Amino acid sequence: FIATLKLMDRGFPRSTLKGSWAGATGYPQFLPSMYMRVAKDADGDGRADIWRSEADALASIANYFRNAGWRPGLSWGEGVSVPAGFDRTAVATKLTSPRCPRVHQRHSVWKTVSEWRQLGLVPNGTRLRDTDMASFFEPDGPGTPAWLLTTNYRVILDYNCSNFYGLSVGLLADAVKQ
């Protein structure tokens, strides 16, 4: 509530501050408190208008990612080929994530890409370096497409705690980049 009042103090009329049933607002669906932390003015008009300015909304999302730990130059992840007989129990994590535990429960322990290669996993591309840390993930279970995911993927999950959302964002970004 206080953050909404601060937005009104910044010249945003109450009528423009419409949001979802949970209070998320603007193109990026930020809560007002998140707006106060990360919103950026990218169109040069002197205010971060995530309701009407696509440039401001995108810059604000980028700032959110930066603040959540995004590492420039590091891929979000890479598809991987899994050998027959791969022992998934040997790489299962024993940790419980404090945020979104169900989303992370099927992610493996962290290993370097080189260590994953030694276990027989073969990345389908060249975006990951052997020294990059990654976790192994099969969203639909064994025998289906699998991924090595970096800490940048976790940043995407921080924005929206859904593996299918995270994979969709990563795959769409890859497609746009091509």
N, C-alpha and C positions, 0 to 999 in steps of 0.2 A: 504494500500500500504506500509506504513512504517513497519507494522508488518511483511509483506512478506519479506521486505529487511532485517529485523532483523533475520528472519529464515535463509536466505541465509548467513548472517554473522555467524550463528551458524553451518555452514558447510553443510546445506542441499542444494544440487544443485537445481537450478531453475526447471530443468526437472522433479524432483520428487514432486514438490509442485503443482501438478495438483488438481483441485477441480471441483465442480459443477458450473453451470452457475451463481450462486449467490456468489461463492467464498468459499463455505464450502469445507473442505479438510480433507483427511485422513479417517481412519476407523470411527472415531466418527463424522465426518462431522463438525468439528469446523471451525469457521472463524479464520483467522490468529491471530486476537487480543485475541480470547478465548484461542488459543494455548498458547500464551504468558502468560496468567493468570493462567492456570490450568494444563498444560501438565506435566507429570511425567515420569521419567525413572524407569521402573520396571524390566527390564531385565539386569540391571547392566552394560550396555555398555557405560554409561556416557552421554547419550543424550536421550531425549524423542522423539522417532520416531513413531509417530502415523500413518505413512504411511506403514511401513513394520513390525512393532513389535506389535503383538496382546496383549502382556503383557503391553506394554507402553500405547496402546490405552485404554485397560480396566482400568488401573490405572488412566489414565487421566480422563476418564468418572467418575470414583469413586470420584476423587478429585473435579470434577465439581459438583457432587451431594453434597459432603460435604460442599463446598463453598456456595451452594444454600440453605443449611439448613437441609439436611438429618439428621434425628435423629435415630441413631442406636438403635435397640430393639423395634422400633415402626413399626407396619405393615403399608403398603401403604393403606390398606382398607380391607373390608370384605363384601361379599354378605349378603343381608338382606331380610327377609320376611316382606312384608308390609300387614297390616291388611286391610280388606275391609272397605271402608269408611274413609280411612286415609285422613286428611285434608291437602293437599299439599299447599294450599294458606297460611295456618297459619305458615308455615316454609319457605316460599319463601323469598329469600334475596332481600333487597332493595338497595344493594350496586352494584356498577359497577366496575369491575376489571380494573385497569389501563393497564394491559397486557392481551391481548386476551379476550376481554369482551364477545364475543359470546360463547367462550368455557366455561366460568364460569356462564353464565346467568341462566342455569338450575340447578346449584348447590344451595343447601339450605343455610340457616343460619348455624352457627356453634353451636353445642351442645355437651355435654358429651355423651358418649355411654349410660350411666345410664339414662340421660334425654330422649334419643331416645327410650330406652326400656320402659320408662313410657308412651311414646306416642304410644306404641304397636309394634314398630319395633323389630324384633328378628334377631340378627346376626346368620348367618349360620355356624359359627365356633367359635373358642375361641381365635383368634389372638388379638382381641381388648379388652382392659381393660375398666372397667366402667368409669374410670377417663380420658380416652383418648378423645380428642376433635375430632369431625368428622362432615362432611357435608353429606347430603343425596343427592343421584343422581340416576335418572332413565334415562339412555342414550337414550332409545327408547320410553320413555313416560310411563304413568301410565299403570299398569298391565303387565309390562315386568320386566326382572331382574333388581334389584335395589342394590345399594351399599351405605355403609357408608365409606367415604374417609377421610384420615388423611392429615396432612400437608406434609407427605412424598409423597403422590400422587401429591400434588402441585409442589413438586420438580421435579417429572417426567414431569409434564406439563411445567415447566420452561425449561426443555431440549427440549421438542417438544410439542408445544401448540395444542394438539389434544386429546380429551377425548378417542377416540378409540385407539390411540397410547398408552396413559397412562394406559388404562384398559388392553390392550394387553401385555404391559411390566409387569404389576403387576401379571396378570394371568399366564404368561409364567414363571416369577420368582417363583411363587408358585408351578407350575408344576415341575420345575427343582429341587426345594427344596425337593419335596416328594421323 
